[in-house]
Amino acid sequence: MRVFSKSTLRNFYDKHEDCKEQLLTWYKVTTKANWKNFNDVKKYFNSVDCIRNSLLVFNIKGNKYRLVVDFNFKLQWAFVTFVGTHAEYDKKKF
């Protein structure tokens, strides 16, 4: 999968270093993956949930942070739409 954009992750973990390792692991796994659907993602990340269609939310650092990614499985890309604290996530409308 091609991930857009690593800089979004980097900007976040530069401010929240306690999640750097987990975000980088997510990035490495995702860029090497050839997922075809949500169930394929779920095999690698048990805590992932589907918000709607191909918009998935990942729990990061024991659910302290949330990562929301829009996947296009056919074109093999993933677009990071949000990364933030759980409280910030709760205020968003997805």
N, C-alpha and C positions, 0 to 999 in steps of 0.2 A: 504494500500500500504506500502511496505517496502521501505524506502528511504536510498539511499547510496550517500553521506555520510554526516551525520550531522556535522562532523568536518570541512568540506569544508565551510559550512554556518557559523560555529562558528569562524573559522579563519578570515572570511570576516567581520562579524559584530564586532569582537574584534577591528578591525582597523577602521570600519565605524559604530560607535554606533548608528547613527541616523536611521539605518535600522534594528536594532536588533529585535524590536518588530514585524515588518512586516515579517521578515524571520522566526522568531519563530512561528508566526501565520500560515504562509504557511506550515511549517513543521508539526505542530499539526493537521491542517486540512487534509493534505495529508496522514499522517500516519493512520488516522482514516477512510480514504475514501476507497471505493470499486468501483472505476471508471472503466468503461468498454471501454470508448473511449473519444476522444477529447471533444465531446459535453457535457459529464458528468463533465469534468474539467471546461468547460466554465460556467456551472451553478454556480460554486463556485467562480471562478475568472474571472470576466468579461473582464479583460484586457489581458488575455492570448491569444497568437497567435501561430499558427502552422507554424514552419519554413519548415519542411518537415516530412513526415510520422508521427512518434511519438515523434519528437523533438519539444518541446514547449518552448516558451519564455514568461516569466512573467515580467510585469513592477512592480518594487519595489520602494516605496517612491516617488510616483508621477512621475515615469519614470526616476528618477535620476539614478537608478540602474537597471540592468537586471539580471534575473535568467534564465538559460537555463537548461532544464531537459529532459532527454531521458526516455520515459515511455515504459514499457512493460505491457500493460493492461492484457494480458492473464496470465502472471506470477505474476502480481500485484507487480511490483517493479518500482522504479523511481530512476534514476541515475543523480545526479547533475553534469553537464558537465562544467558549467561556472557560476560564479557570479562575477559581476564587474560593473563598471560605464557604463553609456550609451556610452561614448566616447570609452572605451575599447571594448565594444560590437561591435561598428561600424567597428572596425579594424579587427575583427575576420571573418573567413570564415567558415560558418556552412553548 
